[in-house]
């Protein structure tokens, strides 16, 4: 087993690698939008030791989806709720698929 290096974190979708300004730039929005979706509890950025918001790649994907909905005319609060529900549905479908794949297969010809 090898020890993890700081560079290994770059592959971690949950590592808070992006400061607010860079995060906003990456998804083509403003820091105010990121603050608004944080206030709506769509994402909760981690804080640096200095108190600055830090975002992960996963959070940026969620924020980008919310931005798409807002750009289409959906209010921020509603967009956040939609994204939360989409994320929950995706997770439930993933779990369902895992359970299906783990369940023993029955053979219709033997009745079992």
C-alpha positions in Angstrom: 0.0 0.0 0.0 1.4 3.4 -0.9 1.0 6.6 1.1 -1.3 9.3 -0.2 0.4 12.4 -1.5 -1.1 15.9 -1.6 -1.4 15.6 -5.4 -3.7 12.6 -5.0 -6.3 15.0 -3.7 -6.6 16.5 -7.2 -8.4 13.4 -8.3 -10.9 13.5 -5.4 -14.2 15.0 -6.5 -14.9 16.0 -2.9 -11.7 17.8 -2.2 -12.4 21.6 -1.8 -9.8 22.8 -4.3 -11.4 26.0 -5.7 -11.7 29.4 -4.1 -14.9 31.3 -4.7 -13.7 33.5 -7.5 -12.1 30.6 -9.4 -15.2 28.4 -8.8 -17.5 31.1 -10.2 -15.2 31.6 -13.2 -15.2 27.9 -13.9 -19.0 27.6 -14.1 -19.5 31.0 -15.7 -21.3 32.7 -12.9 -20.7 35.2 -10.1 -19.7 34.8 -6.5 -23.1 36.2 -5.6 -24.8 33.2 -7.3 -22.6 30.8 -5.3 -23.5 32.6 -2.1 -27.2 32.4 -3.1 -27.2 28.6 -3.7 -25.2 28.2 -0.5 -27.9 30.2 1.4 -30.5 27.9 -0.3 -28.5 25.0 1.1 -27.9 23.4 -2.2 -24.1 23.2 -1.5 -22.2 24.0 1.7 -18.6 25.0 0.8 -15.9 24.2 3.3 -14.0 27.1 4.8 -10.3 27.6 4.7 -8.4 28.5 7.9 -8.9 32.1 6.9 -12.7 31.6 6.5 -12.8 31.7 2.7 -15.2 29.4 0.9 -13.7 26.4 -0.9 -15.6 24.3 -3.5 -15.1 20.8 -4.7 -15.5 19.6 -8.3 -18.7 17.7 -7.2 -20.1 21.0 -5.7 -19.2 22.8 -8.9 -21.1 20.3 -11.0 -24.2 20.7 -8.8 -23.8 24.5 -9.0 -23.5 24.4 -12.8 -26.7 22.4 -13.0 -28.5 25.0 -10.8 -27.2 27.7 -13.0 -28.6 26.0 -16.2 -32.0 26.0 -14.6 -31.8 29.6 -13.4 -30.6 30.6 -16.9 -33.8 29.0 -18.2 -35.9 31.2 -16.0 -36.3 29.0 -12.9 -36.1 30.9 -9.6 -33.0 30.1 -7.6 -34.8 28.4 -4.7 -36.8 26.2 -7.1 -33.7 25.4 -9.1 -31.9 24.3 -5.9 -34.8 22.0 -5.0 -34.9 20.5 -8.5 -31.2 19.7 -8.4 -31.5 18.2 -4.9 -34.3 15.9 -6.1 -32.3 15.0 -9.3 -29.3 14.1 -7.1 -31.5 12.0 -4.8 -33.1 10.2 -7.7 -29.7 9.4 -9.3 -28.4 8.0 -6.0 -31.6 5.9 -5.5 -31.2 4.5 -9.1 -27.6 3.7 -8.4 -28.4 1.8 -5.2 -31.3 0.1 -6.9 -29.0 -1.1 -9.7 -26.4 -2.3 -7.2 -29.1 -4.3 -5.3 -30.4 -5.8 -8.6 -26.9 -6.9 -9.6 -26.3 -8.4 -6.1 -29.6 -10.3 -5.9 -29.5 -14.0 -6.9 -31.1 -14.7 -10.2 -34.2 -16.9 -10.2 -34.7 -19.4 -13.0 -38.3 -19.2 -14.3 -38.1 -22.8 -15.6 -37.5 -24.3 -12.1 -40.0 -22.1 -10.4 -37.4 -20.5 -8.1 
